[in-house]
Amino acid sequence: MKTLTTAVLTIFAAQAALAEEVRVYNWSDYIDEELLAKFEEETGIELIYDVFDSNELLETKMLAGGSGYDVVVPTGSFLERQVAAGAFQPLDQAQLPNLGNVWEVVTERTAQYDPENQYSINYMWGTTGLGVNVDKVTEILGEDAPIDSLDLVFDPANMEKLQECGVYFLDAPTELIPAALQYIGEDPNAQDIETIEKAEPVLMAVRPYIEKFHSSEYINALANGEICVAVGWSGDVLQARSRAEEADNGVTIEYHVPKEGALMWFDQMAIPVDAPNPEGAHKFLNFMLDAQNMAAASNYVFYANGNLASQDYLVEDVIDDPAVYPGAEVLENLFTVSAYDARTQRGVTRMWTRIKSGT
Amino acid sequence: MRRLTIALPYLWLLALFLVPFIIVLRISLSDPALAIPPYEPIWSKTEGLRDFLSRFDIENFLFLTEDDLYWKAYLSSLKIAFISTLLALLIGFPIAYGLARAPVAWRPLLLMLVILPFWTSFLIRVYAWIGILGTEGYLNQVLLGLGLISAPLQILNTDWAVYIGIVYTYVPFMILPIYATLGRIDAELLEAAEDLGCSRIKAFWLVVVPLSKAGVIGGCFLVFIPAIGEFVIPSLLGGSDTLMIGKVLWEEFFNNRDWPVASAVAVILLLLLIVPIVLFQRNEQRQRDAA
């Protein structure tokens, strides 16, 4: 009976905003939970914080409508398509006094997905690169192993040897295809299927040596020495590095941005068009735009953020680590990609199935 | 009152099967769109019947015939479901037989043991198999420890793991209906068969097996039908080359955001299952009427 009453009350509360609450939907393991308590304390708003682990899942909820969330955090290229579908409401800058803290280096890039940054604010950003167990790889490929080059994972001669110690790739065509295109000197952001399909032979040639395509298991697999190379996301590899350090198991993990260039991605906070509490959502965004709060988030998850003012509060391990905040030279070399249209997406998914399954 | 009792199952079917099916069928006939929801309804209130007919096409179904991926996935799912059902029957029948022949006092406890795994989440039980079957898993450790193998077996991320997962998950659905029919067999029938000169094995084949047919068929359906559309087990235990229609459907829905084609895949899958079942039922009915 009590649960029923609570349920009924929740419905009424959401509609009449009697007791104010904000519902946030973000990636898993992506925030310092103390920040959530701090938000509730400062604003008196109840914060309901749920997590997801794939852009596809979030997008399906957004496009089905009526998700009930006030703030969601899709990656840029996915955000772009959801904006086109009319899934978000424009931000009200008057309710975001901390907006001045944003970093132009990031906003000028996120404008590619969200022109004038009308609908979204950057939460974190990172790169897709190489997670390497240095000792094992140099043992197999020698001291001059190309650990900072895509040669490591796209040259079949290297991969044939590396399969012995295990290689994982992200199960994400939108990450691996641009990397393969970059490797052969094509435009990584190619939108026509003819160019995109040039990535297929590159991936097919190394496919037999890939142990698994997976987007999260590589963190543990790298950390406990089960695999020696992963194509993965910067922060995840850094998590593997710190897990290995904590376990003190003799495994040394390094993250390298390939010298040929790497994909740079942005996770963007946005407010769904049918958010029950848009005002509360703005309060949450403004809270996260605060320099100290954003710094606390980055210090906790080891990802770079889009907040210039927060950089004064970042610990050295974060701001001075080129794997988190790449230097100007590396930054120049990073590329971004935009969303595929429906027809191209179908071709890309089909190609990915061929690569993964051989059919 | 009597009418109500007859109407109830039909209402149930209508609400939980027919209505959802019609919704899916409707989406399968529409066109994808970048909108919320991501398809253009084929029929809206403002349109007349003529507009509806002018835009009607089965493009999404035709698309499925153009790419051999779908047929391969359907066939591979059929194969995996068929073999799993056979294995579940081979394992489930002896267990059910043992249960039915066990002393009456033991039966509640034994039945409880069959049902016990359901008290843990299905997902957690499938995850447990990852820990058992992995190259660093318990199974390999035991086999290596006993000296039976010299290098770890690659079971996880192969079709073998999928079979193990499906059979493990669904074997109780095979045991319970078979047990129910076996429990109803009059023991005197077996005695009579033996009195009439049947050996025990012959009596088993001539008496027990035919009388448990209904339970075997029921159990096979209960295993085969969920196994064919299985998504969780192949995605957790199978390799990237394990092709099953449930995975293809997931990709259409989540990666391609193509609800219409995903719905078309689902409609075909349903027809592939429903048509043989209906034909089978009709045949059974005819045999019963003849008898």
HADDOCK unambig.tbl for C-alpha pairs under 7 A between the chains (distance, minus, plus):
assign (segid A and resid 56 and name CA) (segid B and resid 254 and name CA) 5.35 0.50 0.50
assign (segid A and resid 56 and name CA) (segid B and resid 255 and name CA) 6.09 0.50 0.50
assign (segid A and resid 57 and name CA) (segid B and resid 254 and name CA) 6.68 0.50 0.50
assign (segid A and resid 60 and name CA) (segid B and resid 254 and name CA) 6.35 0.50 0.50
assign (segid A and resid 63 and name CA) (segid B and resid 35 and name CA) 6.72 0.50 0.50
assign (segid A and resid 63 and name CA) (segid B and resid 36 and name CA) 4.72 0.50 0.50
assign (segid A and resid 63 and name CA) (segid B and resid 37 and name CA) 5.24 0.50 0.50
assign (segid A and resid 63 and name CA) (segid B and resid 38 and name CA) 6.05 0.50 0.50
assign (segid A and resid 64 and name CA) (segid B and resid 36 and name CA) 5.85 0.50 0.50
assign (segid A and resid 64 and name CA) (segid B and resid 37 and name CA) 4.89 0.50 0.50
assign (segid A and resid 65 and name CA) (segid B and resid 36 and name CA) 6.01 0.50 0.50
assign (segid A and resid 65 and name CA) (segid B and resid 37 and name CA) 6.60 0.50 0.50
assign (segid A and resid 85 and name CA) (segid B and resid 34 and name CA) 4.95 0.50 0.50
assign (segid A and resid 85 and name CA) (segid B and resid 35 and name CA) 4.28 0.50 0.50
assign (segid A and resid 85 and name CA) (segid B and resid 36 and name CA) 6.54 0.50 0.50
assign (segid A and resid 86 and name CA) (segid B and resid 35 and name CA) 6.61 0.50 0.50
assign (segid A and resid 213 and name CA) (segid B and resid 240 and name CA) 6.95 0.50 0.50
assign (segid A and resid 345 and name CA) (segid B and resid 256 and name CA) 6.13 0.50 0.50
assign (segid A and resid 346 and name CA) (segid B and resid 256 and name CA) 5.79 0.50 0.50
assign (segid A and resid 349 and name CA) (segid B and resid 256 and name CA) 6.92 0.50 0.50
assign (segid A and resid 356 and name CA) (segid B and resid 240 and name CA) 5.57 0.50 0.50
assign (segid A and resid 356 and name CA) (segid B and resid 241 and name CA) 6.15 0.50 0.50
assign (segid A and resid 357 and name CA) (segid B and resid 240 and name CA) 5.71 0.50 0.50
assign (segid A and resid 357 and name CA) (segid B and resid 241 and name CA) 3.78 0.50 0.50
assign (segid A and resid 358 and name CA) (segid B and resid 241 and name CA) 6.89 0.50 0.50
assign (segid A and resid 359 and name CA) (segid B and resid 69 and name CA) 6.97 0.50 0.50
